[in-house]
Amino acid sequence: MSLIQTLPNCPLDIIGDVHGQIEALQNLLHYLGYSPAGKHPQGRKLVFVGDLVDRGPDSPAVLDLFRQIHLAGNAFMVLGNHEINLLMHEPKDGSGWFFDCRAEKDSYHYAPWQRLPEKQRNSLIQFLQQQPLILQRPDLRIVHAAWLPQSIEKIKENQNSNIVKLIQEWDDELHCCIKHAPWFDDYLEEQRQYAHGLENNCVPPPMLHATAIHDIYRSSRHPVRALTCGIEKAADAPFFAGGRWRFSVRNPWWEDYTDSADVVIGHYWRTWHNLSQPKHRENIFTMPPHHWHGARKNVFCVDFSVGARWRDRKKGITPAQSDFRLAALRYPEKTLMFDNGDIEQTLF
């Protein structure tokens, strides 16, 4: 299967990062008018922007539902960074539903949750390997985190490659280049001193400048990771996010996007009610949450942070009271539908 595939030429409902929130997904599909089997009476199709998994109560159920609708020809997805972690066997925060080595640590925040039986894991990996990184048609482009022309050209040159082998090949190439970088010895020393404590949010490390340079270099030089994680720039100070201390922040690439085709992404944890943002995310979105953004106002992030509902559960807040939402961008209407049934028109 190609890493770049064609979107169907019909009305679409483009769903943001689900992160294992099966109830929110089922509610959203109901309000969008889909049957439990994922069929729409008007022939609309579903598109998922990636990150179907991790942190939520039932990633296996989300994947099962998507697979059923996909096999019926009614749903499509692009791979997000959380699916890439599964494919590359990289256990990270919130993936204890899949990786045994993360189960105990992750259960503190995310349990109760459903874990995937070991006998089903190979089948899931094989299925995810068939999914693309990019979905597109003349008027619309879907990618998880970033539309970066140089990275996309490299994907085009290798679009029929096995994605796991391709990522590993580029990882190896990148590691070779990194080892010859002038800051590499400083990076190793920082990791030797501090790596063991970078998942402990109670003990802030100093600013690790070489680690920031390493992470920025890695985010921009690897085509797959650039498209699924975005590109970064140095942070002003260390911050804790995604289960570890970080030293580089997300870079709003859309300010330089000037093509005419619309781009829809996920990944960036947008908030609907403009909740106070962590310092490292203050300057990512400078417009209201229902506005398109970018140089031509034709990029839209449809991730409204439903993946953070584990925080609500720990506080006793119900999904109906949550400020974290699952959203679908209806296209070409460019309206938003939320998992509580609210509808909003997007603006430019």
N, C-alpha and C positions, 0 to 999 in steps of 0.2 A: 504493500500500500504506500502511496505517495505521502511525503511529509507536508505537501501543499495540495489541498483538495478544493473542489469547487462547491460553493454554496448553491442550494437550489434556488431557482428563480421564482420565488413565491414569497408571500408575507411570512415574516419570522418573529419569533419571540426569543430574545437573546437573554439568557439567564446568567446572573452573576455567580461568584464563587459560592458553592453550597456548603462545603466543609462538613459533610456528614449530617446536616440538619434535615432529616427525612421528613419530619412533620411539616416544616416550613415549605419544603419542596412540594409535598402533596397538596398543601393549601394553595400554594401559588398556581399549580397546574389547574386546580379546580376553578380559581377565579379567572384564569386565562381561557377557560372553556374547553379544556382537554378532558377526554375520558380517562378513566384509571389506566387504560392501556396506552395512553399517550396519543390518541387520535383526535384531531380537531375537525368540527363539522364544516369549517370553511377552508380546509386544506392547508392551514398554517403548519409550520414546522418549528421545532425547538432547536436552539443552538446554545450550548454551554461553553462558557469562556474558560473552563478549566478549574482546577482545585475543587473537584467534587468531594474530596476526602480530607480526613484528619481533623482532630479536635472535637468534632461533633459526636452525638450519641450513637449514630448508626451509619458509618461509612459504607459497610457492606450492603445495606438496604438501598442507599443512594445509587451505588454502582449497579446493583441488580435492576433497579427501576430504569436507569439509563440504558443498560444493555438491552432490556426487553424492547424499549421504545426505539432504540437505534436499529435493532435487527428487523423491526417492522418498517424501517425506512422513514421514521417520523422525528428522529433526533440526531444531532451531530454535536461533536465537541472538538475543542483543541486542548492539547495537553498543557497543564499548568505546572508550576515548579513542584507542587506536592505530588503530582503523578510522576514527574521526572525522578523525584527522590525514591519512589517505589521501584521504578525501572532500573535505577542504578544501585539499588540496595544501599541506600543512604538513610539510616534511621535518624529522624529529626523530631523536633518537638511536635507532639500530637499524633505521632504515627504508631503508638503502642497498640492500636487495634490490629496492626499488621505485623509489626516487628516485636518479637518476644523480648528482646533486650531493652525495649522502651516501655513495656507494659506497666511495670511497677512504678517507674518514675512519672509517667504521664497520667496514671490513674489519679494522682492527687488533684489535678485540675479537671480532668475530663470524664472520669467515671461518674455514674454508671454509663458504660458504653458497650456496644456489641463488637466482639473481636471476630476476625475472619478465621475460620478453621484452616489449619495448615494445609489440608488436602486441596483447598480451593485456591491457594496462592499462585501456583504456576499458571493456572487457567486465567486468572486475572491479569497477570503480567503479560501473557500472550495476547490477550484482548487489548490491553493498553498500547502494546507495541504497534497495533494496527491503526492507532488514532493519529491524526495530523497535528502539526504545530501551527498551521495556518489554514484558515478557510477564507475564500474570497470569491467575489464576482465583481464586475466593473464598477458598481456603485458602493461596495461595502467590503471591508476587510475585518477579520476577526483574528486576534492573537491574544495570548494571555496577558502579557505585560508591556511589550514595547514593539513598535513597528520601526525597525532600524534597517535602512536600505542596505548597508554593507553586510550585515548579518543575514538578511534575507537573500542576497545574491549568493552567499555561500550555501545556504539551504537549498536554493534552486539547483545549484551545481551538484548537489548530493541528495536530491529529493526522493530518490528511490532506494536509498541506503537503509539498512537496519538501524533504527535510531539508537539502540544501546551501543552497538559497535561504533557508530559515528560519534556519539558523545564521548566514549572512552578514547577514541582516536584523538579528538580535539582536547580532551583532558590531558592526555599524555604529552601532546604537543605544547600545551599551555604550561604544564609543570616543567618541561624542559626549558622553556623560555624564562620562567620565573626563577629557576635555579641560577641563571646567569644575570639576573637583574641586580643592580648595585645596592638595593635595599634588602636583598634576600637574607643576608646574615643577621641584620637587625630584626627582621621578621621572625626568624628562628629563635632568637634570644627572647623576644617578647612572648612567643608561644611557650617556650620552656618555662618562663617565670609565671605566666598567668593563665595558660590554656585550661588548667585543671579547675579554675574557679569561674570560668566565663558563663556557666549556667546558674550561678548563685546570684540572684538579684539583690541579696542583702549586703554584698561586699563589692562596691564599685571599684573597678580597676582604674589605673591612670589612663590617660589618652595614649593609645598604642598607635603611633603614627605610621610605623612600617606595616602594621596589620591593616590599617586603613588603605594604604597604598596597594597592598596585596589584594584586598577585596575589590577595590575599584578596578584594578588591572584585570582581575578574574571576571568581573561582571561585564566588561566591555569587549574582551578578546575571544570569548567563547560564544559562537553564534547561537547555540541552543539555549544556553543559560542566559544570554542577553535578552532573547525574545521572551523567555518564561519568568525571568526575575527582574528584568529592567537593568538600567545602568545606574551607577552610583557616583557620588562625589563625597569628599571628606566631611565628616561631621565636626561641629564646633567642640563637642565634648562627648564622652561615652554615653550611651543610652541602652536601656534594656528593652528588647522587643523580640517576639517570636521565640522566647525561651532562652535567650543568651544576650550577653553584652555585645554591642556593635559600635563600630567606629567610622562607618560611612553611611550616608543617607541616600534615599532615592532621588534620582535626578529627573525632573519633568521634561522628558524628551519631546513631548507633544508641542512644546513652544517652538520647536524647529520643524514641525511637520507641515509641509505646504502642498501636498498632493490634494487632488479634488475628491478622491474617494473617502467616504466616512470610515473611521476606525472605531471599533468597540472593543474595550479591554475589561479586565477584572483586576485583581491583585492588590490594589492600593488602599483598601480599607477606608473607603469614603464613608461619611456619616450623614444621615438624612437631616437630623436636627442641629447640625453644626455644633456637636458636643465639643467641649474643650479638647483640643488635640495635643498629643505629646509634642514636645518641642521639635523633635526630629521630623514631624509631619506637618508642621504649621504652614509651610510654604509650598506644599504639593498642590493643593487646590485652593486657588485664590478667588473662586467664584462660588455662588450658591450651589447647593447639591443637585438641583435639577437643570443646571446649565451645562451645555457642551463647552469644551475647553480646547486650548491649542491655538496656534497661530491663525488658523482659518475657522476656528470654532466648529470643527468637524471631528473631534475625538471625544468619546464618552466613556467614562468608567462606570460600569454597572455593578460594581462590588460595593454593597452597603453594609458590610461587616457582620453578616449573620453568623460568621464563624466565631464571633466573640460572645455568643449567647451562653457559653459555659460560665462566663462571669456573672450573668444574670442568675443562673441556677444557684451559684454559691451565695448570692445575696437574697434568694427567695423571690426573685422577680420572674413573673410568668412571661411566656412568649407574647401574650396579648399586650403586656405592659412594656415590652422591650423597645429600646431605642435602636437596636440592631435589627436590620431587615434583610430579607431576601427579595431581590427585585428582578423584573424582566423588562427589557427595553423592547417595546413593540415596534417593528420596523416594516414598512416605511413610515408608519404613523408617528414614530418618535415620541410615544407616550410611555410612561412608566406604570407598571402594575406591581404592587407589593403583596407579600404573603398574608397581609391582613385585609386585602381587598381594596386598599386605597389606590386611586388612580391620579396621576399627575402628568401634566403636559411639560415636556422639556422645552427649554428656551436656549437661544443662541446669544 
